[in-house]
Amino acid sequence: MSRKVYTLSQQQLDKESAVFWAIILDTTILTFLTIVGTLSGSMTALSEIVRFALLLSIEYISYVVLRRAHRGKFSEFEFGIGKIERITNLVVAFGLLLSSMYIFSKVISMTESAPISTNNLMLTIVGADLNLLVNYYFSIMFIRSNQTESSVIISSQISARIAKTVASFVVLGVLMLTLWIPDPKMARMVDLCGSLFLTVYMVIIAYGLIKESLPEILDRTIPEPDHYQILRILAENFDQYDGFSGYKARRAGKDLFILLKLCFFSTQTLEQIEARLQPVRKAFEAEMPGSSITIETEMMCKK
């Protein structure tokens, strides 16, 4: 059985390259921050490391999904691939909530006299500065790569990068202020305030992920007007296929997924079938914009 070869466009290659190098740099910075941040004793650094690691996991999943989607590896999914990302987002959201609870418990139990390592804090500031620059740079890169050919995955990455840039800026400011204050107790207070800010920020991110992802996981049947519109489009294009075996339609969040099962006489070639299907696809794209159409073809003998 021959396997279809997908030729990637330059825009698709640019998207994959941007996400790939973002992951490489993020992983490198996270490794450095984990070492020096943990040794510094800063709760702000610890909070940033946890947030960084959990959100980086989304990047890994998004990259895998993006590559497979560009190469047509998800054709077996009837109603799209969004649920894979959404389930991952929910897992990360609950991880953020649990992490924020843990960090909050550490903050309220920590004394003001707990020491902060100045040397390691300086290295942590270097890592935080690099993180801010990387987040800003890839925010611009993702926006540019998504201008010509929009992608839901890249759009999510843009939102995440902008949020990361804001958080990185605050973290860098808190760490520099902690290093600059000569009084150890006052420095620790500033550090704990920075940690509390990140705890609240993680809760906000988790809430946003849950709010966005939960409706996408729950499929809903479409209303009667949509059923009538699907049947009307099929009726108007009845000469483009030789038989009709039914259809399935589900709405996941804001997305409408339609699976059509159309029959063709076995005397026709694949090129002829594809040419007849083009008007059907264009009709759905024009009259039901935003819908995702999948067409399964079945061969039948001509009587």
N, C-alpha and C positions, 0 to 999 in steps of 0.2 A: 504494500500500500504506500503510495507516494505521500510525502509530507510537504505541506505547503511551506515555502520559504518566504519569510517576511523581510522586506527591504525597509530599513528604518530611514526616516527622513532626517534631515540635518537638525530640525527642531527637536525631534525625539532624542537624538544623540546628545544634543546640548543639555537637555533636561537630565538625562541619565548621568552625564559627566558632572553636572553641577551638584547633584545629590551625592554622587560617589565621593567627590573630593570634600564635600561638606562633612560626610561621615568620617573620612580619614582624619581630617583635621580635628573634628570634635572628639574622636576617640583618643587622639594623641594628647590633646589639651586636658581631657577628663582624666587620663592616666596620670599626668603630671600634677593636676589639681588634687587628685585623690591622695597622692603621696605627701605633698607639702602641706595641703590643707588639713589633713588628719593630724600631722605632726605639729601644726601651728596651735592647735587647741581652740581655734576660733569656731564658734557655733554657726556664725554666718557662712563660713567656708564649708562646714559640714552640711548645712542646709542646701547650699548651692550644689554641692557634689551629688546629693540625693536627687534633687530636682533635675540636674543635668543628666544623670544616668538614666532616669526613668523616661525622660523625653527623648533621649538618644535611641532608646529601644524602638520608639515609633519611627524614627528615621530609618532604621534597619529594615523594618517591615515595609515601610513605604517604598524603599529602594527595590526590594524583591518584587513587590506587587507591580511597581512601575515597569520593571524589566519584563516581567511575564506578560503584562498587559500589552506592551509594545510588540511582543512576539506572538500574540494570539494564543497564549498558554492557558487562558481561562474560558475557552469556548464551552467547556463542560458545565459551567455555571449558568443556569437558566436565567437568573435575574441579576446578572452583573456581579462584580467583585467587591463592591463597596462594603459588604458585611465583614469581609476579612479585616479591613482596616478599622471598621467601627468596633468590632469585638476587641481588637488589640487596644484601641483607644480606651475602651471601658476598663480593661485590665490595668492599663497604666493609670487611669483615673483613680481606681480603688487603691492602687499602689501609692499614688500621691497622697490620698487621704490618710492611709495608714502611716506613711512617712511623716506627714505633718503632725499627726497625733504623737508620734514618737519624739520628734524634735521639740514639740511644745512641752512634753513631759521633761525632757532634758533641760530645757530653758528654765522652767520654774523650779527645778531641783538644783540647779547650778548656783554656786555662791559667787559673789562679786570678786572674791579673792583668788578664784581659779586662775592660774597663770596662762599667759599667751606668749608663745615663742616668737620673739621679734624677727629672728632670721628667717624662720619658716613662713612667717606672715608676709615678709617682703617678697619671698618667692611666690607665695599665693597671690599677691597683688600682680606680679608679672603674669601669672597664668590667667587671672581674671581680666587683665588688660588685653591679652591675646584673644581671650574668649569674646570680649566685646567687639574687637576688630573683625574677627571671623564671622560673628553673627551679623554685623552690619554689612560686611562684604557680600555674604551669601543672600542676604535679604535683597540686595540690588541684583545679584546674579539671577535669583529665582524669578524676580519680577520681569527682567529682560527676557529670560527663556520662555516665559509664559505669555508674552505679548502676541506672538504670531499664531501659535497653536495652543489654545488654553487646555489645561489639564486639571482635573479635580484634585489629584494628588499633589501637584505642584502648588495649587492654590492653598491647600492646607498647610504646606510647608512654608509658604510666604507668611501666613498668619502666625505660625509657630515661631518663625525667625524674628518677626517684629516683636512678639512678646518676649522672646529670649533677649533681644537687644535691650529692651527696657529694663528687664530684670538684671542683666549683666552690668548695665550702667549704675544701677542702684547698689549692687553688690560691690562693685569697684569703689564707689564713693564711701560706703560704710567701712570697707577694709582700710582704705587710705586714712580715713578719719580715726579709726581705731589705732593705727600705727602712729599717727601724728600726736594724739593726746598723751601727755607725759604721765598723767595719773593712771596707774593700772586699774583701779576700781572704776573710774570713769570710762576708761577704754573698754573694760568688760561690759559695762552698761550699754555703751554704744553697740558693741558686738551683739549683745542679746537682743537689742531693739532691731538690728538688721536681720537677725535670725527670725524674730517674730514677723517681720515684714515678709520674708520669704515663705514662712509657714502660711500666712494668710494668702499670699500669692499662689501657693500650691493648691490651696483649697479652691480659689477662684478658677484656676486652670482645670482642676478636676471637675468642678461644676459645669464648666463650659464643655468639656469633653463628654460628660454624661448627657447633658442637655442636647448636644448635637448628635451623639451616636445612638442613643437609645431608640429614638423614633425610626432610625434607619434600619435597625435590626428587626423590628416588628413589621412584617408584611401586612398590608391591608388590601381587601378586595376593592376594586375600582367601582365607582358609582355607575348607575344605569346609563347616563348620557355618554360616558366613555365607551361602554359596550356598544351602544348604538353607532357611535362614530367609527369604531373599529370595523363593525359589520358593513357600514355604509362605504368605507374606503375599499374594503374587499369586494363589495358588489360592483363598485364603479370600475374596478380593475379585474373583473372576472375573466376577461379574455387573456390575461397574462399568466394564468395557470390552468391546469387541466382537472384538478381535483382539490378538495378542501377537507382536511382531517380534523380541523378544530383549532383552537387557540387558547393560550393561557395569558392572563394579565394580572399583575400585582403592582401595588404602589408601596415602595419602601421609602419612607420619609417624603421628600419632594420629588423623587424619581419614579417614573412610570416605566415598567419593564413589560414588553409584549413578546410572546413567543408564538409564532405562526407555524402551522404545519400544512404545507402545500404539496400537492401531488403533480407529477409530470409523467408524460408517456416516456417509456424507456427508449424510444427511437430518437430522442433528442440528445444532443451533446451537452456537456457542462457549460460550454460557451453560450449555447442557445438559451439554456435555463437561466444563466446569470443575466443575459440581456433582457429576458422577460421579467426578471425580478427587479430590475432597476426602477421602472415606473412605480412599482409597489412601494419600494423603500422611499422614493422621493415624495410620494403622496403622503406617507406617514410623517416624514420630516416636515412637510409643508403644513399639514393640517393638525398635527399633534406635536408641536415643537418641544424638544427636551426629552422626548420619549426614546427609549433604547429598544430597537427592533432586532430580534433574532428570528431567522427563518430556517426551519428544518424542511428539507425536501425529501419526498418519498417517490420512488419510481413505481409505475404501474403499467401493465400490459394494455396495449390498444386493442379494443374489441372490433 
